[in-house]
């Protein structure tokens, strides 16, 4: 029996596909601003962002809960993203210090409980132990650093998941497959929809006098790292980007390794590799956080992307604004370097 030559097929595609927006071209010929504008427009089209939010709709914010926690207040809110779609999120505000506070937005990864994990609202002691070992209480970390925090559910998870998938999985699954299928049929993508939602949350933050929207950080792990990277690449309102356990190369991670379909952007490699996308963030501060034993985003690809980004930031005389922090474990969040990096660059 003969099997399909998968490796040869992939190699052939890679050889035949030139990247239209290879970052090295504008660095060498001085066309960076035009490259950036054209690449962003093309990327928005591939993500389907031009088909999202086309019907004007108000934010329609509504608060459903306010809880006093240890040193901070946690409010639960909903805002409208597009007709018929609300984004549920927690707003955490420090109990000390003076506002307006810098804002940290914390999109979560592929955990069934979504935002609840990031605000340390655990389902059980077992859930607490597992997530604390992975340092996934990211929103709590941020508010205790003195920042306002928006911790949303991303599409496909928890309150932004579909009822059918939730019931079938006994509350342990997600709606990524079904939502991505529907999105693709209409020329959209889940990544694009999630990026759009982050923009709506920033719009809401701008209505809050307690929040300084001139200083916005975005950080999340795994799927949250995906949202962070793409949102920061397309939205200059994000001042500092800290993607965790995602940054690699498409050819070393998304293509050869089994991933959730929500990672797919049709034709992305015709435009650029992951480091080309990440280059759109420059010269804004970018900290890549990654475990050396991450099995689904191999560290070799992470180092390759970081090497390219160092070239970009060096060309912009901004080398100190781009870092790679390598954690000693696997696919998880690593907070050790995150908050010192954020503190330093928000001061600047």
N, C-alpha and C positions, 0 to 999 in steps of 0.2 A: 504494500500500500504506500502511496506517495502522499505526503502532506504539503500543504501550501507553504511556500517559502516566505514566511512572514518577515524574517530579517532582511532578505533580499528586496522584498516589496517596500519595506520602510526605507532602506538605503536608497533605492531608486527614487522614491518620492523626495527624499532629502536632497539628492543631487539635482533633481529637476526643478526644485522650487527655490527660486531666489527670493530673498527677503526684501521687499520694496522699501522698507524703512530701517535698513541696517544703520545703526547709530553712527558707524564710522564715517559714512559719507558726509553728513553735515558737520562732523568735527573737523574733517580735512578740508572742506571747501567753504566753510564759514556760513552755511545756510541753516544754522540751527533753529532759528526762530520760525522759518518757513517750514522746515522739517517737522517741528513740534506741532504746529498748527495743522499741517496736512495729516500727520500720523494720528493725532487726536480725532480728527474728523473721520478718518478711515476706521479707527478702532471703535468709535461710537457706533458706526454703521454695522460693523461685524457683531458687536454686542447687542444690537437691536435697540440701543438707547434712543435713537431717533423715532422709534415707534412707541416709546413709553412716555407717559405724561403729556400726550398731545392734546388731551381734553383738560382745559384749565379747571382746577378744583382747589378749594380752600383747605387749609390745614385742619380746621375743625378740631382743635385739641380738646380732649376731655380727660379729667383726672378721676381715677376710681379708688385711689388708696394713698394714704400718707402714713408712714411708720417711722418712729424715732428709733434709730439704731445706735450702736456704740460709737458716738462721736460724729454722726452724720444723720441726715434725713433721707429716707427713700420714698419717693413718690412713684406711683404707677400711672402712666399716661398712654393715650392712644392718639395718633394723628393720621390724617388721610394721606395716602401716597398717590393713589389714582382712584377713579370712580369705583366704589365697591371694595376697595382694599385699604385696610387700616394697619398701621405699624404699632404693635404693642412694645412699650419700652419702660424701663425704670430710669428715673432721673435721681441721681444721688448728689446731694449738696452738703459740703462740709459744715460741721457745727462750729468751727472756729475760723479765725482769719477774716479778712475783709474781701468782699467781692468788688468788681466782677471777677470770677474765677476763670482761669483757662479751662478749656473743655477737653475731656478725653472721651472718644467714642469707641466702644468695645464690641465689635461684631464677633460672635462666637463661632466655634467650629461645629463638627458633626456630632455633637452630643444631643441626645434625645430631648433633654430638658432646656436646651437653648440658653436664653438669658438668665434663667434661674441659677445655673451653675456659676455664671460670672458674678452674680451678686451674692453668692454663697447661701442661696436658699435651697438647701439640699433635701432630697427625698428621703434619705435614710443615713444612718451612721456609715454604712458601707459606701454610699455615694459620697459622703463627706470625705472619708479617708482616701478614696481613689482620686478625687479631684484636688484635694489639698496636696497630695503627693505630686500631681502634675502642675501645681501652682496655677490652677485655672480660675481662681477667684479674682479675676483681673480687674473688674469694676471696683471691688472693695479695696484692692491694692491702690488703685488710682485715687479714690476719694480720700483715703488715709494719707496720701501724699499732698492733699490740699486742693485737689482739682474737682470741678464739677464733672459728672460722668453721665453719659447716656449709654445705657446697656439695652440694645434692642434684640428682639427675635429677628432672625433673618428668614427670608422666604423658604418654606419647606420644613420648618422646625417649630415645635411646640405650638404657641398660639398662632403662628403663621404656617402651620401644617394643615393638611386636609383631614377632615373627620374620618374618611374611609381608611386612610393609611394608619391613622392613630388607633382606631378600633381594631384593625387587623393585627397590629403589632403589640397590642396591649400597652400602648403608650411608650414604646421603646424604639419606634422607627422614625421615618421622615418621609416627606413627599417629594424628594428631589427628582426621582425618576419620572413621576407623573407630571410634575410642574415643568420640568425641562422639556418633556415631550410636547406639551401644549405650547410652551413658549417658542420652541423651534418651528412648530407648524405655522406660527404667526410671525416669523422673522425676528423673534426675540431670543434672549438667552437668560438663564437664571442669574448668571453673573451680572448681566446688564440690569436686570430687575433689582438685584440687591444693591448695586451701585446707585441706581436711581433712588432707592429708599434711603441710603445714607445721605444723599443730597437733601432730601425732604427733612431729615432729622436736623441737618445743619440749618435749614430754613427755619425750623421751629426754634432752635437754640437762639437764633438771632432775635427772637421775640422776648427772650428772658433777660431782664436787666441784671440778674445775678451772674450771667455768663459773658465772658470776653471772647467773642467769636473771631477776634484777630489772632487768637492763639488756640489752635485746634490740633489735637493729637489723635491719631487713629491707630489702634493696635488690637490684634486678635490672633488666635492660634489656628493653624490648619486652614479650614474653610474661612475662618475669620482673617487669616493672613492673606487669603486670596482676595477677599473683599477689600482689605486694607490696601493691597498693592494696586488693584485696578482703580479703586476710588481715588487714591492719591495721585495716580498717573493722570487722571482726567479732571480733578477738581483742585484748583490752586488754593482754595480756602483751607485745605488741610495743610497745616504748617509743618508737622512732624509725622512721619510714617514709621511704624514699627511692626512689620509683618513677621509673625512667628510660624515656624514649621510649614512653610510653603515655598519660599523662594528657592528655585532650582533652575533647570532648563526644561522646556516642554519635551525635548527629545530624550532626556534622561529620566523623566518622571511621568508625565501625563500619557505619553505614547506607549512606553513599554510596560508600565505597571498598572495593575487594576485600580481604577479610581472611580468615585461616584460620577455619574454622567453630568452632574452640575458643573464639573470642571471644563466641559467642552465648549469651545468657541469656534464655530465653523470657519475654516480658512485662516486661523490666526497665524500659522506659520508662513503664509504668503505675505503677511505684513511684517512680522518680526518674531524674534525669540523673546523669552521672558526678560532677558536683560535689556532688550530694546524697549519693552513696555516700561520696565523699571526706570530706564533713563529719562522718561518723561517727568519723573519726580524731581530730578536734579534742577537746581542746586539745593533744593530744600533738604533738611536733615532726614536721613534714612538709616535706620538700624535694622539689620537683618539678624533675627534670632533663630538659631537652628541647632538641633542635636546631631552629634557626630554619628550616632547610630540610628538615625531616622531611616526606616526601611522603605518608605513610600515616596520620600523626596531625598534621594541619596546626596550625601554631603559633597560628593565630587561635583555634582551639578551646581550645588549652592556656591561652592568655591569658584567654579568657572564663571558663574554669573557675577559674583562679587568682583572678580578680576576685571571683567569688562566695565563694571560700574566705577571701579577705581580710576580707570582711564577717563571716563566721562567727568567725574568730579574733579580730577586733577586738571583737566582742560579748562574747567570753570573756576580754578583756584579755590576749590571748596572741599579739599581732601578730608578735612576734619569733620565734615558733615556726613560722611558715609562710613559705616562700620559693619563688620560681621562679628557677632558674638556666637561662639560655638559652645553649646552645652555638652556635658559629658554623657548624656543619656540619649533617649530616642525621641519619638514623636510626641512632644509636650511643650508647654510654655516654660520659658526660663526668665524669671523676673530680675535676676541679679543685676544685669547691666541696663535693663530697660529704664528704670526710673532715674538713675543718675544721668543717663543720656538725655532723657526728656527734660530734666531739670536744667541741665546745661544749655540746651538749645532753645528752650522757652525764654531763658534769661537773655539770650542773644537777640 
